[in-house]
Amino acid sequence: MIGVTKLLCGTVTPSDALRYGRRSDRSPSHLLQFTQDKKPIVVWNSTKACNLCCIHCYYTARAEADPDELTTDEARTMIDDLAGYGVPVFLFSGGEPLMRDDLYELGSYAVGRGLRTVISTNGTLIDQEAAAHIKEAGFSYVGISLDGIGETNDRFRGMSGAFEAALAGIRACTDVGVRTGLRLTLNRHNYEDLNAIFDLLEDEDIRRACFYHLVYAGRGARIQTDDLSLEESRTAVDLILDRTEDFARRGVDIEILTVDNHTDGPYLLRRVQEQQPERADEVLQLLRWNGGNSTGIGIGAVDHLGNVHADQFWQHHSFGNVRKRPFSQIWTDTSDPLMAGLKDRKPLLKGRCAACQYLDICNGNFRVRAEAVYDDVWAPDPACYLTDEEIGLNGA
């Protein structure tokens, strides 16, 4: 995750992170990406069930729940362990988490155990009553997916009216005072809607937006050819940076982030070095503290059956199950070569990733994308859009 507003517009400085000792148990949520201990944010894919059928769904969600999903009591046991381990954020995802009858009960329980608890949802099931329950349970943030404007979103999500329903969900959460943001996965289906999405953020007073790059997992693996080209990725990120700077110039308080392609970090740094050279050193320091991709380090996932994964996109590889062994023990066990490699990957990386001058702020980007394209976990990430010259190859 790259905090574009923080880095590009100077809303966070190294001294802000140092004030809290760069510790995840002390830092406010907006500074967690700069912490030193990197306790993992845990994504719980709490159910296989979903009321939509999105073409990019990494979880390959379906209409029906799995009868063997973690029970309420099993989830409570997992939450107790996560709280004791010091997990900074516990994220309810799916499928569609609002299709779990015990969502509010478990959310309230997690908050009571001291966890910062958030929801990732398609938003279409959130009416005023659901929003009130979300607020009462104590969820600190709700991220709602909108993958384009109007029919673009509806085609992407497989349901007519999904755009208006999600927008109604955003409004319902905002009305009851729940911090709410928009999530969009970039691809060729919605690439041309980016400017309209930024307009929507301002028109609807949506205070946060995360722009995700496509990861080739689940149904997302079937649409690799619909991913942006490398040149289109640069153009999209340029637009995101331009519109973020425009918000800052006009005093519009909307936070912008990009997710799932840590090439965005060095790309942003190069822009700062060119346009704001006096800030380049502090941005470089913050990016080094961010650390780049943190799969298997600063983010992990538990699926609906209790299997533990390196992140939510690694559903094809499990390190253990919380029904048999606590997450805290599974996460710190490096006997599995993949877990050990992800935690210390730099010596294993190959090709241009291994030789890149930005390796310390990117950390090799997304290994699951490399595996999907090259059948090699340690191969270069094919979504890196920097040229060989820009990353210091070819004698540059």
DOTINU-430243 format. One record per residue: residue in three letters; x, y, z of N, C-alpha, C in turn. Coordinates in steps of 0.05 Angstrom, whole numbers, plus 5000, padded with zeros to 4 digits. Each point is the difference from the previous one (the first is absolute). Example, Ala and Ser with C-alpha at 12.3 -4.5 7.8 and 13.67 -1.06 7.14 Angstrom:
residues 2
ALA526448865156498250245000501850245000/SER499350214986501650245001498550225014/
//
This chain:
residues 396
MET501749765000498350245000501850255000/ILE499450184981501650244997498150245007/GLY500750145021498450235008500750244982/VAL498650034978500650204980499850285012/THR497850065013499650265012502250065021/LYS500649815017502050045020502750064988/LEU500849844980502750034989500250234980/LEU498150034983500250204978499550285011/CYS498150025019499150265009501150085028/GLY501749825011501350075025498250015025/THR497849855000498350015023501049825023/VAL502149844995501449855020503050044996/THR501550035022502950024998501249785018/PRO502649944996501349805017499650055030/SER500050265008499750065029497349905011/ASP497950004983497449915008500149705008/ALA501449844984500349725006501749955024/LEU502250165002501849965023498750085027/ARG498050174999498650095024498849765015/TYR499249794985498849765012502049775001/GLY502550064996502149795001499849804978/ARG498550074979499649824977499049725010/ARG498450005021498949755011497149974992/SER499249764991497249964991498050025023/ASP500949945025498150015022499650295010/ARG501650194991499750275008499150194978/SER500649934975499550184978497150014992/PRO499050244993497350014989499949874972/SER497649934991499749844976501450124976/HIS500050264998501150124975503149995000/LEU501249915022502949985000501049705001/LEU498149814999500849725002501949914978/GLN499750124976501849924978502950075005/PHE500650165020502750085006501149885025/THR498649815012500949885025502349804995/GLN501649965021502449834998499449715006/ASP498249945019499649725008498449844980/LYS498450134983498549874979498449765009/LYS498650035023498149795006497950004978/PRO499049774992498449994976497250105004/ILE499150164981497150054996498949734991/VAL497849915012498949744993497350044985/VAL499949904976497549994985498649735005/TRP497650015010498449765003497949984978/ASN500549824982498049944979497849835014/SER498150145012498349875020497949824989/THR499450024974498049834987500649984970/LYS499249784989500349964971497650124985/ALA497950075016497550104988500250294991/CYS498750064977499950274991497550034982/ASN498850245002497650054984500750114972/LEU502650044994500850084974501949794988/CYS500850044974501949824987501950164984/CYS502050125014501850194987502149844983/ILE500650114977501849864982502949985010/HIS500750175020502850015009500349875028/CYS497949885010500049905028502349805006/TYR501950085016502249835007499149765016/TYR497650025013499149795018498149814986/THR499350054975498249834985497549955017/ALA498850225010497749985017497649904984/ARG498049905015497649884987497550085016/ALA497749914991497550095013499649875027/GLU501049755004499449865024502549995019/ALA499450015026502149975020501049715000/ASP502549975009501149735005499049905027/PRO498849765001498949915026502149965021/ASP502649994992502149955019501550255008/GLU498850244995501350255008500450015030/LEU502050165008500550035029497550085014/THR499449885023497750075016500650255015/THR497950115013500350245016502049955023/ASP499849775013501849945022502949974990/GLU500349874977502749974989501250274992/ALA498350174989500950274993500950155025/ARG498449985022500850135025502749915010/THR500549744998502649895009502250124983/MET499650014974502050124982500550305007/ILE497850145005500350295007501550035026/ASP499549835020501650015025502949974994/ASP500849824983502849954994501150254985/LEU498650114981500950234985500450245018/ALA498250035019500350235019502449965018/GLY500449765009502349945017502750034985/TYR499949944974502450024984500750294993/GLY498050185002500550284994499550084972/VAL498249864986499250074973498950295000/PRO501050184982499050275001497350054988/VAL499349844980497450034986498949734993/PHE497449965005498649764992497850074980/LEU500349894976498350084978498149784992/PHE497450055003497949814991499650034970/SER500549784985499650004972498449764992/GLY500049934975498449774991501349884975/GLY498249914982497150035000499150285008/GLU497550005010498750245010499549965029/PRO501650155017499849955029497250065012/LEU498450174987497350055011498249764997/MET500949794986498449764998500449815023/ARG501850075018500349855025498150125021/ASP498349835012498150095019501250115025/ASP502549915006501350085025502150234996/LEU499950144977502050204994500150215022/TYR497750115008500050225019500849905028/GLU499249765007500849885025503049965001/LEU501249894979502849965000501650264998/GLY498950194985501350264998500250135027/SER497750005015500050115026501949865019/TYR500149734997501849855017502950074995/ALA500750034974502850074993500750285010/VAL498150194998500550275011500449985030/GLY498449845013500349975029502649885008/ARG501349854983502649885005502350194992/GLY499250244992502150204994500950014971/LEU498749864982500950004972498750234985/ARG501550134983498850194980498749834979/THR497450024997498549814985498650154976/VAL500449894976498950134976498649794982/ILE498550114981498549834982500850074971/SER500349794983500350034971497549874988/THR498450164986497449914990499350124973/ASN498249874986499050114975497950225005/GLY499150025025498350225008497149984992/THR499349814984497349994989497949915021/LEU500949885021498249915021499850195024/ILE501350234998500050195022497850204996/ASP497949975016497950215001500350155027/GLN498150175007500350155024500149835025/GLU498549785000500049825023502849865003/ALA501049904977502649875001502250205008/ALA499950244990502050215008499950055029/ALA497650015011499750055029501249775016/HIS499749754991501249775013503050024998/ILE501150084977502950024997501150205020/LYS498650235002500950205019499949905029/GLU497849875007499649905027502149805007/ALA500849834981502049795005502850125004/GLY500450254991502650135004502049974978/PHE499149924976501949994978501150284994/SER502650024996501350264997500050094971/TYR499649824982500250084971498549794983/VAL498750104979498749824980501150084973/GLY501249814986500950044973498049884981/ILE498950164982497949914981501150014972/SER499649784985501149974973498250124979/LEU501150184984498750104976502149994978/ASP499549844980501949954979499350134974/GLY499250265002499250154976497450155006/ILE499250154980497550165003497749854986/GLY497849985014497549904988500349724988/GLU499549984974499949744987502849874999/THR502150165000502749885001500349835026/ASN499350115022500149865025498149754999/ASP497650044990498049785000500949764984/ARG501350064976501049784984502349865015/PHE501750155012502349895015499049835023/ARG497850075013499149875024497749814995/GLY499149984975498149794993497250045010/MET499250265005497350055009499150284992/SER497850024986498950264993499150145025/GLY500750255003499250155023502149995023/ALA502249864996502049975021501350275007/PHE500450174979501250265005498350175019/GLU497550034994498250165017499749885027/ALA499949745002499849875027502550045016/ALA502349994988502550045015500250305009/LEU499250184982500150285007498050065023/ALA497749865000498250035022501249905026/GLY501649794998501449895023502050205011/ILE501550134982501950215009498550225014/ARG497850094989498550225012498949925027/ALA499049755002498849915026502150005022/CYS502549904993502150005020500850285008/THR500250184980500850275006497950145017/ASP497549944995497850135015500149945029/VAL500949755007500049935029502750055012/GLY501950124985502650085011502149785000/VAL499749804983502149794997501950094978/ARG502650005006502050084981500049804976/THR499750114976499549834977501750094977/GLY500949804984501750074977499249824976/LEU501050084977499549864975502449844992/ARG499549764988502149824991499549944970/LEU502050024983499749954972502449844990/THR499549794985502249844988500350094971/LEU502450104994500650104973500249784979/ASN498850044977500149814978498950144975/ARG500149874978499150134975497050054998/HIS498549875018497150055000499350275012/ASN501750105018499350255014502150224998/TYR502149954985502350184997499150284993/GLU498050034982499250264991498050145019/ASP499349865021498250125020501450145023/LEU502750004999501550105023499350295007/ASN500050174980499450285006497250035012/ALA498149844990497350015010499849905029/ILE501749815006500149895028501050225019/PHE502150154992501050225016497850215004/ASP498550064979497850195002497949905020/LEU499549744999498049885018500950025029/LEU502649965005501050025027499450285012/GLU500550204983499550275010497050075002/ASP498549914980497150065000498649875024/GLU500849765007498749845021501450045027/ASP502250165001501550045024501049745012/ILE501049824982501249755009502950065007/ARG500849965025502550115010502549834995/ARG499649764989502349834996499549824975/ALA502149954985499849824977502549844996/CYS499749744996502349834995499749894971/PHE502150044984500049914973501949754998/TYR498849774995501449755000500849924972/HIS502449904998500949884975499049704999/LEU499549904977498949734997502149795008/VAL499149815017501649775007498949754988/TYR501749844988499149774984499549765018/ALA497750015015499349795018497049954998/GLY499149755005497249944999498950064972/ARG497650134999499050084973501750214987/GLY501650155016501850194989502149884982/ALA500749755004501949874983499049954972/ARG497350004997498849954974500050254983/ILE500550235012499850254985502750154999/GLN502149855001502750124997500250184976/THR498849914978500150164975498550265002/ASP498350035021498550255004501450185019/ASP502449925009501650185017501050234983/LEU500650225013501250234985502749924989/SER500750104977502749984990501950165018/LEU502549954998501950155016499850304995/GLU499650084975499750294994497450105011/GLU497849854998497550085012500250035030/SER501549825013500450025029501350275007/ARG502150074985501350265005498150234997/THR498449994978498050214995498050025023/ALA499049775009498149995022501150125025/VAL502549925007501350105024500550304998/ASP500850094976500450294996497450155006/LEU497849894990497450135005499450015029/ILE500549775014499549995029501750215015/LEU502550024992501750205013499250284994/ASP499250054975499150274992497550085016/ARG498149825001497550075014500350025030/THR501949855011500650025028501250275006/GLU501950094984501250275003497950224997/ASP498149954982497950204996498350025025/PHE499249785012498550005025501550175021/ALA502649945002501650145021500250304995/ARG500450084975500150284993497450155007/ARG497749864996497550135005498949955028/GLY501649875017499249955028497849805003/VAL499749814980498049795002501249775016/ASP498749935022501149815019499149724993/ILE501349884980499549734991502749854998/GLU500249785015502549855000500049804977/ILE502249994985500349824977502349815006/LEU499549744994502049795003500049834975/THR502249874994500149794980500949745014/VAL499149774989500449755013500749784980/ASP501749825008500649754985501850034976/ASN501550234999502250024981501950205012/HIS502149905013501950185014501950144981/THR499749964974501450174981499150295003/ASP497550045010499050275005501850165018/GLY501349875019501750145019502450144986/PRO501749854987502250134986499150194978/TYR497749934987499050194979499350275013/LEU498649995023499450245014502550155009/LEU502049855010502550125009501350144977/ARG500149894977501350134977498650264993/ARG497450015003498550254995500750215021/VAL500249915025500850195022502850104995/GLN501849834992502850084995500150214978/GLU498249984981500050184977498650275007/GLN497849985014498250235004500350135028/GLN500749835020500350115028502649905011/PRO502350064989502549875009500650055029/GLU499050225012500550055028498749805018/ARG498049854990498549805016500949724994/ALA501949964981500649734990501149825022/ASP501750115017501249835021497949905020/GLU498250175008497949915019498149804988/VAL499450034974498349814987501449734997/LEU502650014993501549754998500149865027/GLN500450155022500049885026497449875007/LEU497850134994497349885005499549754984/LEU500950004975499749774983501749775010/ARG502450055010501649795012498749895025/TRP498750175016498649905023497549844992/ASN498750094978497749854990500949714993/GLY502349984987501249744996499149854975/GLY498150124985499149864976498149785006/ASN499949814982498149775003500649855026/SER497949955015500449875027498449745002/THR499549874977498849735001501649825018/GLY498749875018501449825019501550145022/ILE499850265001501450165020497950185015/GLY499150204985498250205012497149974993/ILE499349794984497349944994499749694997/GLY497949905011499449714997497049964997/ALA499249754996497249954995499249735012/VAL497549995009498849755009497549974983/ASP499649764989497649964983497749915016/HIS497749954987497549935014500149735014/LEU502049844992500349745013502150005022/GLY501450235003502150025021502849974990/ASN500449954974502749974989501450274999/VAL502650005007501650245001501650034975/HIS499950244988501450054975501850255002/ALA502050024982501950225001498750274996/ASP497950014984498250224998497549894987/GLN498050174994497449914991500149884972/PHE502250064985500249904972501449734998/TRP501049895023501549755000498249775009/GLN497549984990498249805009500949724993/HIS501849974981501049744991502249895017/HIS500950155021502149905018499350075028/SER499749805017499450045028502349925018/PHE500450145022502149955019499049855025/GLY497449965002498849875023497250105003/ASN498649905021497250065004499650085030/VAL498550225003499650105027498249825017/ARG498749814988498549805016501949815014/LYS502449974990502049825011502350135015/ARG500550254993502350145010499550304998/PRO500750165021499550284999501450144977/PHE498850214989501250164979502850105009/SER500250095024502650115009502249804998/GLN499549755005502049794997500649944970/ILE497949984985500349944971501650224987/TRP499450255006501350234987502950035006/THR500949915023502850035007501649744994/ASP498749804989501449754993501150024972/THR502650004997501250024974501149744989/SER498849785010500949744990499049954971/ASP497950144992499149984972501850194984/PRO501349894978501950174985498750254988/LEU497449994993498850234989499750225021/MET499149935024499850205022502850115006/ALA502049835002502750105005500950184978/GLY499549934975500850164978498750274998/LEU497450015005498550254999501050195022/LYS500849905023500950175022502850104995/ASP501549874983502850084993500449944971/ARG498850154982499849934972502350114982/LYS501250215009501950144983502249824988/PRO501149815015502049824988498949814980/LEU497349964999498849804983498950124974/LEU499750274999498950124977501849984975/LYS498749994977501549954975499650244980/GLY501750004980499650194978500150295008/ARG498450164988500250295004499250085029/CYS498349845013499350065028502549985018/ALA501749804995502449965017502050234996/ALA500150124976501950204994499050295003/CYS497450035007498750265000501150185022/GLN500550254994501050195020497850085020/TYR497549924995497950075019499049765016/LEU501749795001499149755013499450055030/ASP501550185013499550045028497450155006/ILE498750124980497550145005497649864985/CYS500749794985497949854986499849715011/ASN502249895007500249735011499149794980/GLY500550054975499449794980497149994991/ASN498350195010497350024990498449745005/PHE498149934983498249785005501049734989/ARG500749825019501049744992497949834988/VAL497550035008497949834988499550074971/ARG500550254992499750074971502349874985/ALA502450005011502249874986499549704997/GLU498949885021499449714998497949954979/ALA497950174999497849964981501050014971/VAL501950184994500950044972502349824993/TYR502049975019502449854993500349735014/ASP498049935017500149765016502649995017/ASP500850235009502450035017499550225020/VAL499849935025499350205021502150235001/TRP502549944992502150205004500750154974/ALA498549954979500550144975499150295003/PRO500850174981499150285001497050034999/ASP498950205014497150064998499550114972/PRO498349884984499450094973498650274999/ALA498950095023498550255000501850245007/CYS502649965003501850235004500250164975/TYR499250265001499950164976502450204998/LEU501949975017502550164997501849884979/THR501450174985501849904980502649905012/ASP501549844985502649915009501850245008/GLU499950204984501650245006499250135026/GLU497450015005499050135025500749845025/ILE500249734997500749855024503049955003/GLY501650134982502949995003501449794984/LEU498749874981501349814983501050134975/ASN501249854982501150104975502050225005/GLY501549985022502150195005499150275009/ALA497450035006499050265007500850075028/
//
